Amino acid sequence: MCGTPNYISPEIASRNPHSFATDVWSLGILIVTLLTGRPPFDTDTVHGTLSKVTQEKYELPTTFSDEAQDLVNSTLRKTPEHRPTIMEIRSHPFYTKEYSRSSHSYNESNSYQKLSLLGPNASVDSGLGVSMGRQRSVLNSTSVTNTNYAAHQYS
């Protein structure tokens, strides 16, 4: 077995054949990690992490938007054939929905920055949720910037 345990799909953890759906799994893990600062199956041991992966045991913060929950849950389906394709991910409401500042709680004294994960035609607004309470660096299409916003409240 090869790879970072927190990003390994159930099929690789079970030593079964894998396909591009494995990359979709890893993308789901990456999305959660970017939004929370921690992979969803993270434990103190490799064995514990792989056990959670193969059992599909994870919880998303209740502060995730419905769109974020739906996208992550679809990418982290145990059965590879049930995961979305990259094109389906690119057209998912999490990436296509227009968000406004006024519909979310935020601290106006902090910067407001767009975060693009899938290229120029798909953007995620990093001001989707409430202030994280600590600064994090995020990449956008032109630079690395500091922001206090994420798609959920950081605990």
C-alpha positions, 0 to 999 in steps of 0.5 A, a space after each residue: 500500500 502506498 500513499 498518505 493514510 488520511 487520503 487513501 480511499 477504501 479500495 486502496 486501504 482494502 488492497 482492491 483495484 482502484 480507478 479515477 474514483 480514488 482521486 475523487 475520494 482524495 479530492 473530498 478529503 482535501 476539501 474537508 481539510 481545506 475547510 476545517 484544517 483537519 482530514 475527516 478520518 484523522 486519528 492518532 494512528 495509521 491503523 485507526 485512520 485506515 479503520 475509519 476509512 474502510 468503515 466510512 466513519 466521519 462526521 462533518 461540522 454542523 456549520 457546513 452548508 448543505 451544498 458543502 455537506 452534499 459535495 463531500 458526502 458524494 465524494 466520500 462514498 465507499 463504493 467508487 462507482 457511486 462517486 461523482 465524476 470531476 465534471 459532476 463535481 465542477 457543476 455541483 451547487 457548492 461551486 456554482 451557487 452565488 453567495 452574498 455576504 449578507 446571507 452569512 455571519 462574518 466580521 466586517 473588519 476582516 478581509 473577504 477573499 475568493 478561493 478557487 479550487 477548480 480553475 477559472 470557471 469554478 469558484 468557491 467564495 471563502 466567505 461562505 461561513 463565519 469567522 474562523 477565529 484564527 488566520 489561515 493562508 489560502 490560495 486564490 488564482 493570483 496569490 497567497 493571502 491571509 483570510 479569517 473566513 472558511 465554509 464553516 466555523 473552526 472549533 
